[in-house]
Every structure is written in structure tokens, then in C-alpha cells.
Amino acid sequence: MPSAPPPDWVLARRRAVGARIRDARLHANLTQERLAELAGLDRQAINRIEQAHSSPKLDSLLLIAEALGVPLSDLVR
């Protein structure tokens, strides 16, 4: 049995987190591919997170924040 989709407010927060990651990546002058390399993830994962097509695991968020040189709280505030 498939699970119910998350509420709209969760999707909105997921989009906001993705946008903050994208903004921080662009501010650092990094491509998705380079951020993925620095974080130890694949480019498709970065793209899915930035586009809010997937819900990232905490470990992935920690790796992304470290690769960007920003506190995790800046990405998920």
C-alpha cells in the first residue's frame, strides 16, 4: 500500500531547503557536479534535492552543508 503524500507545508519547506542549497551552491560558484563531488554524493541527488523531488536524509544534508562551508542551520532554517 503506497504511503500518503506529505502535507503541502512539508513540500513547501522542502522547496525552501532546496532553494537555499542552490543559492549557497551558486554563491560558492559551484556546479551541481562539483558540489556532489565535494559532498560524496551523485549529481542527480543534488539535483533532486534542489528541485524538491526527494526528501534528503540528514546525513546528506550534513555532507552538503560541510561541502558548502555553511552551518546546517542556514540550509534548514
C-alpha positions, 0 to 999 in steps of 0.5 A, spaced: 500 500 500 503 506 497 504 511 503 500 518 503 503 524 500 506 529 505 502 535 507 503 541 502 507 545 508 512 539 508 513 540 500 513 547 501 519 547 506 522 542 502 522 547 496 525 552 501 531 547 503 532 546 496 532 553 494 537 555 499 542 549 497 542 552 490 543 559 492 549 557 497 551 552 491 551 558 486 554 563 491 560 558 492 560 558 484 559 551 484 556 546 479 551 541 481 557 536 479 562 539 483 558 540 489 556 532 489 563 531 488 565 535 494 559 532 498 560 524 496 554 524 493 551 523 485 549 529 481 542 527 480 541 527 488 543 534 488 539 535 483 533 532 486 534 535 492 534 542 489 528 541 485 524 538 491 523 531 488 526 527 494 526 528 501 534 528 503 536 524 509 540 528 514 546 525 513 546 528 506 544 534 508 550 534 513 555 532 507 552 538 503 552 543 508 560 541 510 561 541 502 558 548 502 562 551 508 555 553 511 552 551 518 546 546 517 542 551 520 542 556 514 540 550 509 534 548 514 532 554 517 
